[in-house]
């Protein structure tokens, strides 16, 4: 069993004006930098207390949207 596993991904971006879209589902994440210029995706299986992300550099700003999804019943 792996505990306290931290994986880092580094990428160089030439453009100063950077946009990032991050999509997170139960175990899947996708990160699109500059509308797909760079893309990261993967699967994680976090513990219940692991419920966030950390951006370690820059001055990020943004808006959080909680998506409603699932099967609708009549």
RAWOUR-V818025 format. One record per residue. RES is the residue in one small letter. SS is DSSP state (2 for helix, 1 for strand, 0 for the rest). PSI is psi in degrees with one decimal (none if undefined). Layout:
res,ss,psi
RES,SS,PSI
RES,SS,PSI
This chain:
res,ss,psi
x,0,132.9
x,0,131.8
x,0,146.6
x,0,41.1
x,0,127.9
x,0,120.6
x,0,133.6
x,0,141.7
x,0,128.2
x,0,141.0
x,0,141.1
x,0,135.3
x,0,123.8
x,0,-31.7
x,0,131.2
x,0,-38.7
x,0,105.6
x,0,134.3
x,0,144.2
x,1,128.6
x,1,125.7
x,1,125.0
x,1,129.3
x,1,128.1
x,0,-165.4
x,0,-47.5
x,0,1.7
x,1,136.6
x,1,147.8
x,1,134.5
x,1,122.2
x,1,119.4
x,1,131.2
x,0,53.2
x,0,36.7
x,0,3.4
x,0,-40.9
x,1,139.5
x,1,135.9
x,1,140.0
x,1,157.4
x,1,-177.9
x,1,140.9
x,0,154.4
x,0,78.8
x,0,157.1
x,0,165.9
x,0,-34.6
x,0,-4.0
x,0,92.2
x,0,34.1
x,0,178.1
x,0,159.6
x,0,125.0
x,0,117.1
x,0,-6.9
x,0,165.1
x,0,-170.7
x,0,71.9
x,0,142.5
x,0,159.7
x,0,-173.9
x,0,137.0
x,0,129.1
x,0,125.8
x,0,124.9
x,0,137.7
x,0,123.6
x,0,171.1
x,0,171.7
x,0,133.8
x,0,140.7
x,0,149.0
x,0,none
